[in-house]
């Protein structure tokens, strides 16, 4: 029976690809070692060189502690969202053995927050780099890019671990209908953890085309119902208030950034003319300092994001009286420029500047910025007298 998989050679000849067994798990392990992007299932990004950060490689051993049985797995990865991903490879023809593999993955998930300290993950990542004779900084740069904050990434790993946001992946050459139903059912019940299977079938050419090979990955478990449940829960979890925001900030950001955010929050609470409005969003959510004018008109002064960002809401300033005039806008830009915060020259089309909270860790710089906001409030109040 035809496989339905064909390749078109450079000479225009159509080559039918025939499904071929791996023969052993070792071959599938080798392919995953060379092409970790296969873990994406059907969503392989051809332009991305490194979509997975390898923590433990094939035969790389487990974390250096007494729980070696827990890490008797093929690989541990991190994805670009800093989600820890435990991968088991199983090509056994015995369905009970494969179900046992799923059980082992669930056992790891049950004790993840206790047995996966982020410090150990970082240590294992560096050890893995040494094993393949690569510089950890260069590996990380290839993974996320040269302009990314490595410390912030590892903080996000810690946050995900504490929240139980992990991914469990069973990789196999063939996933039966029974196993598919079990994985889909379990994944629909799990949150925020994810359980999926990646079936990777191998197809090869025949005869003179024997050297040709095609890999066809398929993700199992990400049903519409599972995605719906996880998305709905994420929306609930991303509604911030003072307590949840600062608890999360302490996990994600540096101590200096948390102190600056707290000081800005307290400054808002101490002023009668200001209110704090909470936003939603796991990446960009946070709180906004809102000035409530005497005539019932509100204006957003700045926003503090859960990502450690400090945003000047310049698009709102541009519509305020008196800053909607050219002269007043230039005066406003001059005030912010003196403390190192640049507003766009064109108030109508410019983007809101977004800075890191770490730029305000110096008390002198912090106080000068607050003086500018006090000046803004005073200027608006003077205009409406």
Buried (B, 14 or more C-beta within 10 A) or exposed (E): EEBEBEBEEEEEEEBBBBBBEBEEBEBBBEBBBEEBBBBBBEEBEEEEEBBBBBBBBBEBBBBEEEEEEBBEBBBBBBBBEBBBBBBBBBBEEEEEEBBEBBEBBBEBBEEBEEBBBBEBBBBBBBBBBEBEEEEBEEBBBEBBEEEEBBEBBBBBBBBBBBBBBBBBBBBBBBBEEEBBEBBBBBBBEBBBBBBBBBBBBBBBBEEEBEEBBBEBBEBBBBBEEBEEBBEEEBEEBBEBEEEBBBEBBBBBBBEBBBBBBBBBBEBBEEEEEBBBEBBEBBEBBBBBBBBEBEEEEEBBBBBBBBBBBBBBBBBBBBEBBBBEEEEBBBBBBEBBEEBEBEBBEEBEEBEBBEBBBBBBBEEEBBEBBBEBBEBBBEBBEEEEE
